[in-house]
Structure formats: C-alpha cells, structure tokens
Amino acid sequence: MALLHPFRYPSTLAMLWWAAPLTAACMAIANPIYYRRMARQHGLVTWSTFAGIRQRV
C-alpha cells in the first residue's frame, strides 16, 4: 500500500472538487430555462405580472 503525500488528494476526491461546481453551474443555467418553458406550456404569467405590476386591460 503506497502512502500519499499529505497534500495530495485521491483521484475520486479531486474529481468531486471539479464535479460539484460544474454540476451546480449546469443546474443554475438549466433550471430557469426548464421552469420558464413549463410556465409557457401551462399558460402561466411572468413574475412581473404576478408581482402586481399594472398591466393594460
């Protein structure tokens, strides 16, 4: 069994350090796109209309 240097991470931990922020970034981009698409599909209004901003009648 080889000993690791104290500051050297095993490959799985190093992959986790890269995968977690990358996954979070992908979700931060994909979630708003998905939810806006679903809102359009179901006929929901935009947030500015829902928040009480006056609209033309």
trRosetta pair geometry for C-beta under 8 A, 3 or more apart (Angstrom, degrees):
i j d omega theta_ij theta_ji phi_ij phi_ji
4 8 5.1 -136 180 77 100 106
4 10 7.0 -84 -87 -66 159 75
5 8 4.1 75 59 0 97 114
9 13 4.3 -115 178 87 116 119
9 14 4.8 144 93 -56 121 86
9 17 7.5 68 98 -13 171 133
10 13 5.1 87 60 12 79 103
10 14 7.1 -148 95 -5 38 91
11 14 5.5 -57 -146 39 35 113
11 15 6.3 38 155 -22 68 103
12 15 5.7 -51 -148 34 32 112
12 16 6.6 37 151 -22 63 103
13 16 5.5 -48 -150 31 36 116
13 17 6.7 41 151 -22 64 100
14 17 5.7 -48 -153 29 35 113
14 18 6.9 22 152 -7 64 104
15 18 6.0 -63 -154 44 36 103
15 19 5.6 29 155 -20 73 116
16 19 5.7 -56 -127 41 30 107
16 20 6.0 34 172 -27 66 106
17 20 6.8 -44 -138 25 18 108
17 21 7.9 3 165 2 49 104
18 21 7.1 -71 -161 43 30 95
18 22 6.1 21 156 -14 67 122
19 22 5.7 -67 -144 45 30 111
19 23 5.8 31 161 -22 70 110
20 23 6.0 -56 -144 36 25 109
20 24 6.4 24 157 -17 61 108
21 24 5.5 -54 -144 38 35 113
21 25 6.2 37 156 -21 67 104
22 25 5.8 -53 -149 35 30 112
22 26 6.5 30 153 -18 63 105
23 26 5.7 -54 -148 36 32 111
23 27 6.4 28 155 -15 65 107
24 27 5.8 -57 -147 40 30 109
24 28 6.2 34 153 -23 65 107
25 28 5.6 -52 -145 34 31 113
25 29 6.7 23 156 -12 63 105
26 29 6.0 -63 -154 40 31 105
26 30 5.9 16 157 -11 69 117
27 30 5.7 -60 -129 46 32 103
27 31 5.6 36 173 -29 70 109
28 31 6.7 -36 -125 26 19 110
28 32 7.9 12 171 -5 47 103
29 32 7.4 -74 -170 36 26 97
29 33 6.9 14 151 -9 62 118
30 33 5.7 -69 -153 42 36 112
30 34 5.9 34 157 -21 74 111
31 34 5.7 -57 -143 38 29 110
31 35 6.1 19 165 -12 67 109
32 35 6.0 -58 -138 42 30 105
32 36 6.0 28 163 -18 67 109
33 36 6.2 -58 -145 38 24 106
33 37 6.3 25 156 -19 61 111
34 37 5.8 -61 -151 37 27 112
34 38 6.4 22 156 -15 65 108
35 38 5.7 -53 -144 39 33 110
35 39 6.3 38 154 -23 65 105
36 39 5.6 -51 -147 34 33 114
36 40 6.5 34 153 -18 64 102
37 40 5.9 -54 -152 35 31 110
37 41 6.4 32 151 -21 64 108
38 41 5.4 -53 -145 36 34 116
38 42 6.3 13 160 -2 67 110
39 42 6.2 -68 -144 49 27 96
39 44 4.0 -81 -160 60 85 117
39 46 7.9 102 135 -91 143 48
40 43 7.6 37 -174 -72 29 28
40 44 7.6 -76 -56 46 24 76
45 49 4.0 -92 162 83 127 134
45 50 5.5 155 88 -51 109 86
46 49 5.1 95 59 10 74 101
46 50 7.0 -144 99 -3 38 93
47 50 5.4 -60 -143 43 35 111
47 51 5.8 37 158 -28 70 109
48 51 5.9 -50 -139 31 28 113
48 53 5.0 -22 170 23 82 142
49 53 6.6 -78 -96 55 31 94
49 55 6.0 21 -126 -54 92 138
